[in-house]
Every structure is written in C-alpha cells, then in structure tokens.
Amino acid sequence: MTDKPGKPAPRLAGVTNFGDDDADYIAPPPRAVREQARAGGEAIGFVSDRPAAPAARATVKKRPRLPSQFPDHYNLRLREGDRERFDDYAYRHRLAKGDVFALMLDLLEAKDRADQD
C-alpha cells in the first residue's frame, strides 16, 4: 500500500523554515512597527518597489446639486403596440419623446375645445 500525500501545511507569515518543527515560527511585527521601519528605510534611500496604498483624501469637493431638468415623472400603461407607435413617431420626426407627449396633449385639448363648441 502507498501513502497518499496530504495537503501541505499553509504558509505562515514570518516563518523561518529550518525543519519540520513549529518552534521556528516568528510572528510578524505589528503594523505600526512595519510602517516605522518602512519610513526609516525610505529616509535613507531604500524605496519599495510596491506602490504604497493610496492615502485617503481629507476633503472631498461635492458639486452643488443642480435642479432637475425634468422635475415630474409620469408613468403610463400602454396597450400592446402603442409604445412602438409612440417611439416610431418620435424617431420619424426626430422629436424628443417629451415633445411628442406635449404635442399629443395639445392635440387632445384642441379636439376637446372643438367638441365643446
């Protein structure tokens, strides 16, 4: 019978592997100590090849909120095919859909006035 190889043990940061003994484990230094060592190394000319993490921006400029060009929203339920007719009309005449909607309202009001007279 042959022994199946098991999964290798996960690598630990700061491990010096001088044998199979776990007594060789050296814990990595805390972040503050690493940052201090990095700053000291850069001060004497040793610059890391890895880019540093981007510093967080202290102040974020926010644009002033502009008033909406279209403050009102309206939802319509259309029968099947009417949406395509509406879109096709707007495309054929090269009009914005809002302009086509305003034109429809104008025509409806004109028809309503003609019916009242």
ZAZA-930359 format. One record per residue (C-alpha): residue number from 1; residue in three letters; x, z, y; chain. Coordinates in steps of 0.2 Angstrom, whole numbers, plus 5000, padded with zeros to 4 digits. Last residue first. Layout:
residues N
+-----+-----+------+------+------+---+
!   k !   r !   xx !   zz !   yy ! c !
+-----+-----+------+------+------+---+
! NUM ! ALA !    X !    Z !    Y ! A !
...
+-----+-----+------+------+------+---+
//
This chain:
residues 117
+-----+-----+------+------+------+---+
!   k !   r !   xx !   zz !   yy ! c !
+-----+-----+------+------+------+---+
! 117 ! ASP ! 4660 ! 4853 ! 5372 ! A !
! 116 ! GLN ! 4663 ! 4866 ! 5359 ! A !
! 115 ! ASP ! 4669 ! 4853 ! 5346 ! A !
! 114 ! ALA ! 4682 ! 4846 ! 5359 ! A !
! 113 ! ARG ! 4688 ! 4863 ! 5363 ! A !
! 112 ! ASP ! 4691 ! 4867 ! 5344 ! A !
! 111 ! LYS ! 4700 ! 4850 ! 5342 ! A !
! 110 ! ALA ! 4711 ! 4854 ! 5356 ! A !
! 109 ! GLU ! 4715 ! 4871 ! 5349 ! A !
! 108 ! LEU ! 4719 ! 4864 ! 5332 ! A !
! 107 ! LEU ! 4730 ! 4850 ! 5340 ! A !
! 106 ! ASP ! 4740 ! 4864 ! 5350 ! A !
! 105 ! LEU ! 4741 ! 4875 ! 5334 ! A !
! 104 ! MET ! 4748 ! 4860 ! 5324 ! A !
! 103 ! LEU ! 4761 ! 4856 ! 5338 ! A !
! 102 ! ALA ! 4766 ! 4874 ! 5338 ! A !
! 101 ! PHE ! 4769 ! 4873 ! 5319 ! A !
! 100 ! VAL ! 4779 ! 4857 ! 5321 ! A !
!  99 ! ASP ! 4790 ! 4865 ! 5335 ! A !
!  98 ! GLY ! 4793 ! 4880 ! 5323 ! A !
!  97 ! LYS ! 4798 ! 4867 ! 5309 ! A !
!  96 ! ALA ! 4811 ! 4859 ! 5321 ! A !
!  95 ! LEU ! 4807 ! 4841 ! 5324 ! A !
!  94 ! ARG ! 4816 ! 4826 ! 5317 ! A !
!  93 ! HIS ! 4800 ! 4816 ! 5316 ! A !
!  92 ! ARG ! 4802 ! 4812 ! 5298 ! A !
!  91 ! TYR ! 4810 ! 4829 ! 5294 ! A !
!  90 ! ALA ! 4796 ! 4839 ! 5302 ! A !
!  89 ! TYR ! 4783 ! 4828 ! 5293 ! A !
!  88 ! ASP ! 4792 ! 4830 ! 5276 ! A !
!  87 ! ASP ! 4793 ! 4849 ! 5278 ! A !
!  86 ! PHE ! 4775 ! 4850 ! 5282 ! A !
!  85 ! ARG ! 4770 ! 4838 ! 5268 ! A !
!  84 ! GLU ! 4781 ! 4847 ! 5256 ! A !
!  83 ! ARG ! 4773 ! 4864 ! 5260 ! A !
!  82 ! ASP ! 4756 ! 4856 ! 5258 ! A !
!  81 ! GLY ! 4760 ! 4850 ! 5241 ! A !
!  80 ! GLU ! 4752 ! 4866 ! 5232 ! A !
!  79 ! ARG ! 4742 ! 4876 ! 5244 ! A !
!  78 ! LEU ! 4750 ! 4886 ! 5257 ! A !
!  77 ! ARG ! 4751 ! 4904 ! 5260 ! A !
!  76 ! LEU ! 4758 ! 4908 ! 5277 ! A !
!  75 ! ASN ! 4771 ! 4921 ! 5283 ! A !
!  74 ! TYR ! 4774 ! 4924 ! 5301 ! A !
!  73 ! HIS ! 4789 ! 4931 ! 5309 ! A !
!  72 ! ASP ! 4790 ! 4936 ! 5327 ! A !
!  71 ! PRO ! 4806 ! 4939 ! 5338 ! A !
!  70 ! PHE ! 4813 ! 4921 ! 5336 ! A !
!  69 ! GLN ! 4828 ! 4920 ! 5347 ! A !
!  68 ! SER ! 4832 ! 4939 ! 5343 ! A !
!  67 ! PRO ! 4839 ! 4949 ! 5357 ! A !
!  66 ! LEU ! 4858 ! 4951 ! 5356 ! A !
!  65 ! ARG ! 4865 ! 4967 ! 5349 ! A !
!  64 ! PRO ! 4881 ! 4970 ! 5358 ! A !
!  63 ! ARG ! 4896 ! 4967 ! 5348 ! A !
!  62 ! LYS ! 4905 ! 4981 ! 5340 ! A !
!  61 ! LYS ! 4923 ! 4985 ! 5343 ! A !
!  60 ! VAL ! 4930 ! 4995 ! 5329 ! A !
!  59 ! THR ! 4942 ! 5009 ! 5334 ! A !
!  58 ! ALA ! 4955 ! 5018 ! 5323 ! A !
!  57 ! ARG ! 4958 ! 5003 ! 5311 ! A !
!  56 ! ALA ! 4963 ! 5009 ! 5294 ! A !
!  55 ! ALA ! 4981 ! 5005 ! 5290 ! A !
!  54 ! PRO ! 4983 ! 4991 ! 5277 ! A !
!  53 ! ALA ! 4992 ! 4997 ! 5261 ! A !
!  52 ! ALA ! 5010 ! 4993 ! 5262 ! A !
!  51 ! PRO ! 5017 ! 4977 ! 5256 ! A !
!  50 ! ARG ! 5027 ! 4978 ! 5240 ! A !
!  49 ! ASP ! 5046 ! 4973 ! 5243 ! A !
!  48 ! SER ! 5049 ! 4990 ! 5249 ! A !
!  47 ! VAL ! 5062 ! 4992 ! 5264 ! A !
!  46 ! PHE ! 5078 ! 5001 ! 5262 ! A !
!  45 ! GLY ! 5086 ! 5002 ! 5279 ! A !
!  44 ! ILE ! 5090 ! 5020 ! 5283 ! A !
!  43 ! ALA ! 5073 ! 5023 ! 5291 ! A !
!  42 ! GLU ! 5064 ! 5014 ! 5277 ! A !
!  41 ! GLY ! 5071 ! 5026 ! 5264 ! A !
!  40 ! GLY ! 5066 ! 5041 ! 5274 ! A !
!  39 ! ALA ! 5048 ! 5034 ! 5276 ! A !
!  38 ! ARG ! 5047 ! 5030 ! 5257 ! A !
!  37 ! ALA ! 5053 ! 5048 ! 5253 ! A !
!  36 ! GLN ! 5040 ! 5056 ! 5265 ! A !
!  35 ! GLU ! 5027 ! 5045 ! 5257 ! A !
!  34 ! ARG ! 5032 ! 5050 ! 5239 ! A !
!  33 ! VAL ! 5032 ! 5068 ! 5244 ! A !
!  32 ! ALA ! 5015 ! 5067 ! 5252 ! A !
!  31 ! ARG ! 5009 ! 5058 ! 5237 ! A !
!  30 ! PRO ! 5014 ! 5072 ! 5224 ! A !
!  29 ! PRO ! 5029 ! 5069 ! 5213 ! A !
!  28 ! PRO ! 5027 ! 5061 ! 5196 ! A !
!  27 ! ALA ! 5027 ! 5072 ! 5181 ! A !
!  26 ! ILE ! 5042 ! 5071 ! 5170 ! A !
!  25 ! TYR ! 5039 ! 5070 ! 5152 ! A !
!  24 ! ASP ! 5054 ! 5072 ! 5141 ! A !
!  23 ! ALA ! 5046 ! 5086 ! 5130 ! A !
!  22 ! ASP ! 5034 ! 5073 ! 5123 ! A !
!  21 ! ASP ! 5047 ! 5069 ! 5109 ! A !
!  20 ! ASP ! 5048 ! 5052 ! 5102 ! A !
!  19 ! GLY ! 5064 ! 5048 ! 5110 ! A !
!  18 ! PHE ! 5073 ! 5046 ! 5126 ! A !
!  17 ! ASN ! 5058 ! 5039 ! 5135 ! A !
!  16 ! THR ! 5058 ! 5045 ! 5153 ! A !
!  15 ! VAL ! 5040 ! 5047 ! 5158 ! A !
!  14 ! GLY ! 5036 ! 5046 ! 5177 ! A !
!  13 ! ALA ! 5020 ! 5038 ! 5175 ! A !
!  12 ! LEU ! 5013 ! 5039 ! 5157 ! A !
!  11 ! ARG ! 5012 ! 5025 ! 5145 ! A !
!  10 ! PRO ! 4998 ! 5025 ! 5133 ! A !
!   9 ! ALA ! 5003 ! 5029 ! 5115 ! A !
!   8 ! PRO ! 5004 ! 5013 ! 5104 ! A !
!   7 ! LYS ! 4989 ! 5009 ! 5094 ! A !
!   6 ! GLY ! 4992 ! 5011 ! 5075 ! A !
!   5 ! PRO ! 5002 ! 5001 ! 5064 ! A !
!   4 ! LYS ! 4994 ! 4999 ! 5047 ! A !
!   3 ! ASP ! 5003 ! 5007 ! 5033 ! A !
!   2 ! THR ! 5006 ! 4996 ! 5018 ! A !
!   1 ! MET ! 5000 ! 5000 ! 5000 ! A !
+-----+-----+------+------+------+---+
//
